[in-house]
């Protein structure tokens, strides 16, 4: 079972939680989702107990596998990335269990379809909840035609595939486990440790070289490797195998981001259009997001300094959104920062979250707000928490990593947080003051984690409505509800709660996380500060 939302809301029934904020229409729908999952879990557990009493222990164990796992202790959520190709003849969950289990799962599937439909047509629409309902359906019935359609699949050779994968397969390509989509005639060379050399002029025949030599010819961007995935174009001079892994991470993150942020991205996303219409006509193929990934920081700084100035050397990644009122695409820039302050993936997910927001949510007007700039960097730091798990799973929203540890030390131990009512009013210039930038990023992360994850996602819907309005520049001095109004709780109360949440979930120290590097006081604007 995916339980992507089930984990967020698991255990909420029976807890004493605040009432929904005024106008928070998402809460009753989310509560209904929780009720469905909770009811199913009770029924499955009861069935397993009956089988156990009958001496059918092996079957009881298999039945219990359909009960959602317990919620992670740090408040995180888990997310199952959907495969681009689902082969035929995969045994569906319902056909694998006893009749009683199949009946339980069938009732849940029917209820989830109904809830997805009503969520998509609510006012405002709750696309994220609808999408997660459909993902839960696929965990129970992998061949559910409507769930597959809405989530972007088409029938393919008795199974399912995304249109991009169908195009690749129909063009004679195969998805190599190391090198991604390649021509079938490449496989023999790749398996021998060979890669194609850059082509010259009108050369048509592929010239094969040892992988190290071919990668060396791409160094210095003359020319770079160029990799096309379903949603990204990656240009890079890192070794090709590493570049393909980088592209796979981008695609997995795209799946997570567009699912969690569906309500913010709005009515024109493929998910929203398919939820509201029974046909896919008029849905254009996605235009790729451009990502440049440099093998070294020196290359990154050299490329960006002429446009951004010397301060670019103090960044770990860079994305400059399209101008306000404009849509379109802009490159996101990264470099291989092995052993750096933050894991490379944390910087990747931070900056790409900006890119996906500003290139999918329509023309932006965020500079027209009165303050409320913090939320955009809060969102970026929130997605720094994404961790790759095995089996196509991601984990996100946990209080983890060097920045969260530094936030706990600075905000909780030292009591240096900015009063929340003042913090949310910061304009970009105030938020990015050099002497306070570390503190502001840490506080933005702590507040965002609290609002997205605390009390099993209680405040998430209202918070994302606030983010959507901030993106479109709707929060003025005299118009647009403040954050505290949307949440139905005053800033002093929210401040006490987010600090208590950070204290309760603070990282205990993870051996897998790199320790912050020693650095000058001005280095790394988006990382933890030096002592």
C-alpha positions as CSV (number, residue, x, y, z in Angstrom):
1,X,0.0,0.0,0.0
2,X,1.3,3.4,-0.9
3,X,-0.1,5.2,2.2
4,X,1.5,8.4,1.0
5,X,-1.4,10.3,2.5
6,X,-2.2,7.5,4.9
7,X,1.1,8.1,6.7
8,X,0.5,11.8,6.8
9,X,-2.9,11.3,8.5
10,X,-2.3,8.0,10.2
11,X,-3.5,8.0,13.8
12,X,-5.4,11.2,13.6
13,X,-8.7,9.6,14.5
14,X,-9.3,9.8,18.2
15,X,-6.7,12.6,18.7
16,X,-7.6,15.9,20.2
17,X,-6.8,18.3,17.3
18,X,-7.8,21.9,16.7
19,X,-10.9,22.5,14.5
20,X,-10.3,23.4,10.9
21,X,-9.4,27.0,10.2
22,X,-12.2,29.2,8.9
23,X,-12.7,28.5,5.2
24,X,-10.4,25.5,5.1
25,X,-12.5,23.4,2.9
26,X,-9.9,20.8,2.5
27,X,-10.1,19.4,6.0
28,X,-13.4,17.5,5.8
29,X,-12.3,15.8,2.6
30,X,-8.9,14.9,4.2
31,X,-10.8,13.6,7.2
32,X,-12.9,11.5,5.0
33,X,-9.8,10.1,3.3
34,X,-8.4,9.2,6.7
35,X,-11.6,7.5,7.7
36,X,-11.5,5.3,4.6
37,X,-7.9,4.3,5.2
38,X,-8.5,3.8,9.0
39,X,-11.6,1.7,8.3
40,X,-9.8,-0.5,5.8
41,X,-6.9,-1.0,8.2
42,X,-9.2,-2.1,11.0
43,X,-11.0,-4.5,8.7
44,X,-7.8,-6.0,7.4
45,X,-6.3,-6.3,10.9
46,X,-9.5,-8.1,12.0
47,X,-9.3,-10.5,9.0
48,X,-5.7,-11.3,9.8
49,X,-6.5,-12.0,13.4
50,X,-9.3,-14.4,12.2
51,X,-6.9,-16.2,9.9
52,X,-4.3,-16.5,12.7
53,X,-6.9,-18.1,15.0
54,X,-7.7,-20.6,12.2
55,X,-4.0,-21.6,12.1
56,X,-3.5,-20.0,8.6
57,X,-0.5,-18.0,9.8
58,X,1.2,-17.5,6.4
59,X,-1.9,-16.1,4.9
60,X,-2.5,-13.9,7.9
61,X,1.0,-12.5,7.4
62,X,0.3,-11.7,3.8
63,X,-2.9,-10.0,4.7
64,X,-1.2,-7.8,7.3
65,X,1.1,-6.5,4.6
66,X,-1.9,-4.4,3.5
67,X,-1.9,-2.4,6.8
68,X,-0.1,1.0,6.4
69,X,3.3,1.1,8.3
70,X,3.6,3.3,11.3
71,X,4.3,7.0,10.9
72,X,8.1,7.9,10.9
73,X,9.2,9.3,14.2
74,X,10.4,12.6,12.7
75,X,7.1,13.5,11.2
76,X,8.1,12.6,7.6
77,X,5.9,11.2,4.9
78,X,6.6,8.5,2.3
79,X,5.9,8.7,-1.4
80,X,5.8,5.9,-4.1
81,X,7.2,7.1,-7.4
82,X,5.1,5.8,-10.3
83,X,7.0,3.7,-12.9
84,X,7.0,5.0,-16.4
85,X,6.3,1.5,-17.8
86,X,4.0,-1.0,-16.1
87,X,4.4,-4.4,-17.9
88,X,1.4,-6.6,-18.6
89,X,0.4,-9.5,-16.4
90,X,1.3,-7.9,-13.1
91,X,-0.8,-9.7,-10.5
92,X,-3.2,-7.2,-9.0
93,X,-3.4,-6.9,-5.2
94,X,-7.1,-8.0,-5.2
95,X,-6.4,-11.2,-7.1
96,X,-3.6,-12.2,-4.7
97,X,-5.5,-12.4,-1.5
98,X,-8.5,-14.2,0.0
99,X,-12.0,-13.3,-1.0
100,X,-12.6,-11.4,2.2
101,X,-9.5,-9.2,1.6
102,X,-10.5,-8.5,-2.0
103,X,-14.0,-7.4,-0.8
104,X,-12.4,-5.0,1.7
105,X,-10.1,-3.5,-0.9
106,X,-12.8,-3.2,-3.5
107,X,-14.9,-1.1,-1.0
108,X,-12.0,1.2,-0.4
109,X,-11.3,1.6,-4.1
110,X,-14.9,2.5,-4.9
111,X,-14.9,5.1,-2.0
112,X,-11.5,6.5,-3.2
113,X,-12.9,7.0,-6.7
114,X,-15.8,8.9,-5.3
115,X,-13.6,11.0,-3.0
116,X,-11.2,11.8,-5.9
117,X,-14.1,13.0,-8.0
118,X,-15.5,15.2,-5.3
119,X,-12.1,16.6,-4.3
120,X,-11.4,17.6,-7.9
121,X,-14.7,19.4,-8.2
122,X,-14.6,21.1,-4.7
123,X,-14.3,24.9,-4.5
124,X,-11.4,25.4,-4.4
125,X,-10.4,22.2,-6.1
126,X,-8.3,19.8,-4.0
127,X,-6.2,18.2,-6.8
128,X,-3.5,16.9,-4.5
129,X,-6.0,14.9,-2.4
130,X,-7.7,13.6,-5.6
131,X,-4.3,12.6,-7.0
132,X,-3.3,10.7,-3.9
133,X,-6.6,8.9,-3.9
134,X,-5.9,7.6,-7.4
135,X,-2.4,6.5,-6.3
136,X,-3.9,4.6,-3.4
137,X,-6.3,3.0,-5.9
138,X,-3.3,1.8,-8.0
139,X,-1.7,0.2,-5.0
140,X,-4.9,-1.9,-4.7
141,X,-5.8,-2.4,-8.3
142,X,-2.8,-1.7,-10.6
143,X,-4.9,-2.0,-13.8
144,X,-7.6,0.5,-12.8
145,X,-8.2,2.2,-16.1
146,X,-9.5,5.6,-14.9
147,X,-6.8,6.0,-12.3
148,X,-4.1,5.2,-14.9
149,X,-5.6,7.6,-17.4
150,X,-5.8,10.5,-14.9
151,X,-2.2,9.9,-13.7
152,X,-1.0,10.1,-17.3
153,X,-0.8,6.5,-18.6
154,X,-1.9,5.0,-21.8
155,X,-2.5,1.3,-22.5
156,X,0.7,-0.4,-23.9
157,X,1.1,-4.0,-24.9
158,X,-1.4,-5.2,-22.2
159,X,0.1,-3.0,-19.5
160,X,0.6,0.7,-19.1
161,X,3.1,3.4,-20.0
162,X,3.5,7.1,-20.1
163,X,3.4,8.6,-23.6
164,X,7.1,9.6,-23.4
165,X,8.1,6.0,-22.7
166,X,5.8,4.8,-25.5
167,X,7.5,7.2,-27.9
168,X,10.9,5.9,-26.9
169,X,10.0,2.3,-27.1
170,X,8.3,2.8,-30.5
171,X,11.4,4.5,-31.7
172,X,13.5,1.4,-31.0
173,X,15.0,2.6,-27.7
174,X,15.4,0.6,-24.5
175,X,15.7,1.8,-21.0
176,X,19.2,0.7,-20.0
177,X,19.6,0.4,-16.2
178,X,22.7,2.5,-16.1
179,X,22.5,4.7,-19.2
180,X,18.8,5.4,-19.6
181,X,17.0,5.5,-23.0
182,X,19.4,4.3,-25.7
183,X,19.1,2.7,-29.1
184,X,19.1,-1.1,-29.0
185,X,22.3,-1.2,-31.0
186,X,24.0,0.8,-28.2
187,X,23.5,-1.9,-25.6
188,X,26.3,-4.2,-26.7
189,X,28.8,-1.3,-26.7
190,X,27.6,0.0,-23.3
191,X,28.0,-3.4,-21.7
192,X,31.5,-3.5,-23.0
193,X,32.3,-0.3,-21.3
194,X,32.2,2.0,-24.3
195,X,30.5,5.3,-24.9
196,X,30.0,7.4,-28.0
197,X,32.5,10.1,-28.8
198,X,31.1,13.6,-29.8
199,X,30.1,13.7,-33.4
200,X,32.0,15.9,-35.9
201,X,30.3,17.9,-38.6
202,X,28.0,15.7,-40.7
203,X,29.4,12.5,-39.2
204,X,26.6,9.9,-39.0
205,X,28.3,6.8,-37.8
206,X,28.9,6.5,-34.0
207,X,32.5,6.4,-32.9
208,X,32.9,4.3,-29.8
209,X,35.5,4.9,-27.2
210,X,36.3,3.6,-23.7
211,X,33.9,5.2,-21.3
212,X,36.6,7.2,-19.5
213,X,37.9,8.7,-22.8
214,X,34.4,9.6,-24.0
215,X,33.6,11.3,-20.7
216,X,36.8,13.2,-20.9
217,X,35.9,14.6,-24.3
218,X,32.8,16.1,-22.7
219,X,34.7,17.9,-20.0
220,X,34.7,21.6,-20.3
221,X,31.3,21.6,-22.1
222,X,32.8,21.1,-25.6
223,X,30.3,19.7,-26.1
224,X,28.4,18.6,-22.9
225,X,26.3,15.4,-22.6
226,X,22.7,16.3,-23.4
227,X,20.1,14.1,-21.8
228,X,16.3,14.3,-22.4
229,X,14.0,12.8,-19.9
230,X,10.2,13.1,-19.8
231,X,10.2,16.5,-18.1
232,X,13.8,17.7,-18.2
233,X,16.7,18.5,-20.5
234,X,20.0,18.0,-18.7
235,X,23.3,19.5,-20.0
236,X,26.4,18.4,-18.1
237,X,30.0,17.4,-18.3
238,X,29.9,14.9,-15.5
239,X,30.4,11.2,-16.5
240,X,27.4,10.0,-18.4
241,X,26.4,7.3,-15.9
242,X,26.3,9.9,-13.2
243,X,24.3,12.3,-15.4
244,X,21.7,9.6,-16.1
245,X,21.3,9.0,-12.4
246,X,20.9,12.7,-11.9
247,X,18.2,12.8,-14.5
248,X,16.3,9.9,-12.8
249,X,16.4,11.8,-9.5
250,X,14.9,14.8,-11.3
251,X,12.1,12.7,-12.7
252,X,11.3,11.1,-9.3
253,X,11.3,14.5,-7.7
254,X,9.0,15.9,-10.4
255,X,6.5,13.1,-9.6
256,X,6.6,14.0,-5.9
257,X,6.5,17.8,-6.3
258,X,3.6,17.9,-8.8
259,X,1.6,15.5,-6.6
260,X,2.2,17.3,-3.3
261,X,1.9,20.8,-4.8
262,X,-1.0,20.1,-7.2
263,X,-3.3,22.6,-5.5
264,X,-0.7,25.4,-5.8
265,X,0.0,24.6,-9.5
266,X,-3.6,25.1,-10.3
267,X,-6.1,24.3,-13.0
268,X,-3.9,24.0,-16.0
269,X,-1.7,21.0,-15.1
270,X,-2.3,17.7,-16.9
271,X,-3.5,16.2,-13.6
272,X,-6.1,18.9,-13.1
273,X,-7.3,18.7,-16.7
274,X,-7.7,15.0,-16.7
275,X,-9.5,15.1,-13.3
276,X,-12.1,17.5,-14.8
277,X,-12.4,16.0,-18.2
278,X,-12.9,12.4,-19.4
279,X,-10.5,12.8,-22.4
280,X,-6.9,13.8,-22.8
281,X,-7.5,15.9,-25.9
282,X,-6.0,19.4,-25.7
283,X,-3.3,18.4,-23.1
284,X,0.0,19.4,-24.7
285,X,3.2,17.3,-24.3
286,X,5.3,18.8,-21.5
287,X,8.0,21.3,-22.4
288,X,11.2,20.3,-20.8
289,X,12.8,22.2,-17.9
290,X,16.4,23.1,-18.5
291,X,19.0,22.0,-16.0
292,X,22.8,22.6,-16.2
293,X,24.9,20.4,-14.0
294,X,28.7,21.3,-13.8
295,X,31.4,18.9,-12.8
296,X,33.1,21.5,-10.6
297,X,32.3,24.6,-8.7
298,X,34.9,26.5,-10.7
299,X,33.0,25.8,-13.9
300,X,29.7,26.9,-12.3
301,X,31.2,30.1,-11.0
302,X,32.9,30.9,-14.3
303,X,29.6,30.4,-16.2
304,X,27.4,32.5,-13.9
305,X,29.7,35.3,-12.7
306,X,29.4,37.5,-15.8
307,X,25.6,37.5,-15.3
308,X,25.2,37.3,-11.5
309,X,28.4,38.9,-10.1
310,X,30.9,37.6,-7.6
311,X,28.2,36.7,-5.1
312,X,27.4,33.6,-7.1
313,X,30.5,31.9,-5.6
314,X,28.6,31.9,-2.2
315,X,25.8,29.8,-3.6
316,X,25.3,26.0,-3.9
317,X,22.8,26.2,-6.8
318,X,21.0,29.0,-8.7
319,X,17.6,29.5,-10.3
320,X,16.3,32.9,-11.4
321,X,12.6,32.7,-12.1
322,X,11.0,34.2,-15.2
323,X,10.2,37.8,-14.8
324,X,6.9,38.7,-12.9
325,X,3.9,38.4,-15.2
326,X,5.8,36.1,-17.5
327,X,5.7,32.3,-17.9
328,X,8.3,30.3,-19.8
329,X,11.4,28.5,-18.9
330,X,14.8,29.5,-17.3
331,X,17.8,27.3,-16.5
332,X,18.5,25.9,-13.1
333,X,22.3,25.6,-12.4
334,X,24.1,23.1,-10.1
335,X,27.5,21.8,-9.6
336,X,28.9,18.5,-8.2
337,X,29.6,19.5,-4.5
338,X,30.9,16.2,-3.1
339,X,31.5,16.4,0.6
340,X,29.8,19.8,0.8
341,X,27.7,21.3,3.6
342,X,24.5,20.0,2.3
343,X,24.0,16.7,0.4
344,X,24.0,17.4,-3.3
345,X,20.4,16.2,-3.5
346,X,19.3,18.7,-0.9
347,X,20.5,21.6,-3.1
348,X,19.1,19.9,-6.1
349,X,15.6,19.5,-4.7
350,X,15.7,23.0,-3.2
351,X,16.4,24.8,-6.5
352,X,14.3,22.5,-8.7
353,X,11.3,23.1,-6.4
354,X,11.6,26.8,-7.3
355,X,11.9,25.9,-11.0
356,X,8.9,23.6,-11.0
357,X,6.8,26.1,-9.1
358,X,7.6,29.1,-11.3
359,X,7.4,27.1,-14.6
360,X,4.2,25.2,-13.9
361,X,2.0,27.5,-11.8
362,X,1.4,30.2,-14.4
363,X,2.7,33.8,-14.6
364,X,4.0,34.9,-11.2
365,X,3.4,38.1,-9.3
366,X,5.1,37.3,-6.0
367,X,6.8,40.8,-5.8
368,X,3.4,42.4,-5.6
369,X,2.8,41.0,-2.1
370,X,3.1,43.1,1.0
371,X,5.9,41.0,2.6
372,X,5.3,37.3,2.8
373,X,8.5,36.5,0.8
374,X,9.7,33.9,3.3
375,X,7.3,31.3,2.0
376,X,9.2,30.7,-1.2
377,X,12.5,29.9,0.5
378,X,10.5,28.0,3.1
379,X,9.2,25.8,0.3
380,X,12.7,25.2,-1.0
381,X,14.1,24.2,2.3
382,X,11.1,22.0,2.9
383,X,12.0,19.9,-0.2
384,X,15.6,19.7,1.0
385,X,14.3,16.9,3.2
386,X,13.6,14.5,0.3
387,X,15.6,11.2,0.7
388,X,15.7,8.4,-1.7
389,X,14.6,5.0,-0.3
390,X,14.7,1.6,-2.0
391,X,12.0,0.2,-4.2
392,X,10.9,3.5,-5.8
393,X,10.1,5.2,-2.5
394,X,10.9,8.7,-1.4
395,X,10.8,10.1,2.1
396,X,10.1,13.8,2.7
397,X,9.0,16.3,5.3
398,X,11.2,15.0,8.1
399,X,13.2,17.2,10.5
400,X,16.5,16.0,9.1
401,X,19.8,17.3,7.8
402,X,22.4,19.9,8.7
403,X,20.1,22.9,8.2
404,X,17.4,21.5,10.4
405,X,20.0,20.6,13.1
406,X,21.3,24.2,12.9
407,X,17.8,25.6,13.1
408,X,17.1,23.6,16.3
409,X,20.4,25.0,17.8
410,X,19.7,28.6,16.7
411,X,16.0,28.9,17.2
412,X,15.4,26.6,20.2
413,X,18.6,26.5,22.2
414,X,19.6,30.1,21.6
415,X,16.2,31.6,21.3
416,X,17.1,33.7,18.2
417,X,14.0,33.3,16.2
418,X,12.4,36.4,14.7
419,X,8.8,37.0,16.1
420,X,6.6,35.2,13.6
421,X,4.3,38.1,12.9
422,X,7.3,40.2,12.0
423,X,9.0,37.4,10.0
424,X,6.1,36.8,7.6
425,X,6.1,40.5,6.8
426,X,9.7,40.5,5.4
427,X,10.2,41.8,1.9
428,X,12.9,40.1,-0.2
429,X,15.5,42.7,0.9
430,X,14.8,42.1,4.6
431,X,14.8,38.3,4.3
432,X,18.1,38.3,2.4
433,X,20.0,40.6,4.7
434,X,23.5,39.2,4.6
435,X,24.0,39.3,8.4
436,X,20.8,37.4,9.0
437,X,20.4,35.2,6.0
438,X,21.4,32.0,7.8
439,X,18.8,32.6,10.5
440,X,16.0,33.4,8.1
441,X,16.6,30.3,6.0
442,X,16.6,28.2,9.1
443,X,13.4,29.8,10.4
444,X,11.7,29.4,7.0
445,X,12.5,25.7,7.0
446,X,11.3,25.2,10.6
447,X,8.0,27.0,10.0
448,X,7.3,25.2,6.7
449,X,8.0,21.8,8.2
450,X,5.6,22.6,11.0
451,X,2.8,23.8,8.7
452,X,3.2,21.0,6.2
453,X,3.7,18.1,8.6
454,X,2.5,18.8,12.1
455,X,-0.6,17.1,13.5
456,X,-0.6,14.7,10.6
457,X,-1.0,17.5,8.0
458,X,-3.7,19.4,9.8
459,X,-2.5,22.8,8.5
460,X,-1.3,21.8,5.0
461,X,-4.3,22.7,3.0
462,X,-4.6,26.2,4.4
463,X,-0.8,26.8,4.2
464,X,-0.7,25.8,0.5
465,X,-3.7,28.1,-0.2
466,X,-1.6,30.9,1.3
467,X,1.4,29.9,-0.8
468,X,-0.7,29.9,-4.0
469,X,-2.0,33.4,-3.2
470,X,1.5,34.6,-2.4
471,X,2.7,33.3,-5.7
472,X,0.1,35.2,-7.6
473,X,0.7,38.4,-5.5
474,X,-2.7,38.5,-3.8
475,X,-1.5,39.4,-0.3
476,X,-1.6,43.1,0.1
477,X,-1.7,45.4,3.1
478,X,-5.5,45.9,3.0
479,X,-6.5,42.8,1.1
480,X,-5.7,39.1,1.2
481,X,-6.0,37.1,4.4
482,X,-2.9,36.9,6.6
483,X,-1.3,33.5,7.4
484,X,-2.7,33.5,10.9
485,X,-6.2,34.2,9.7
486,X,-6.1,31.3,7.3
487,X,-4.8,29.0,10.0
488,X,-7.3,30.2,12.6
489,X,-4.5,30.7,15.2
490,X,-2.6,33.9,16.2
491,X,1.0,34.2,15.5
492,X,2.2,33.9,19.1
493,X,0.5,30.6,19.4
494,X,1.8,29.4,16.1
495,X,5.3,30.5,17.1
496,X,5.2,28.5,20.3
497,X,3.9,25.5,18.4
498,X,6.5,25.5,15.6
499,X,9.3,25.8,18.1
500,X,7.9,23.0,20.2
501,X,7.6,20.9,17.0
502,X,11.2,21.6,16.1
503,X,12.4,20.8,19.6
504,X,10.4,17.5,19.7
505,X,11.7,16.3,16.3
506,X,15.2,17.8,16.1
507,X,17.8,15.7,14.4
508,X,19.7,13.5,16.8
509,X,22.7,13.3,14.4
510,X,22.7,11.1,11.4
511,X,25.9,9.4,10.5
512,X,24.9,9.5,6.8
513,X,24.7,13.3,6.8
514,X,27.9,15.2,6.0
515,X,29.1,17.5,8.8
516,X,29.1,21.3,7.9
517,X,32.4,22.4,6.4
518,X,34.5,25.1,7.9
519,X,34.1,28.2,5.9
520,X,34.4,32.0,6.0
521,X,31.6,33.9,7.6
522,X,30.2,35.1,4.2
523,X,30.3,31.7,2.5
524,X,27.3,29.6,1.5
525,X,24.3,31.9,1.8
526,X,21.9,28.9,1.7
527,X,23.7,26.7,4.2
528,X,24.4,26.6,7.9
529,X,26.9,29.3,9.0
530,X,30.4,28.8,10.3
531,X,31.0,29.0,14.0
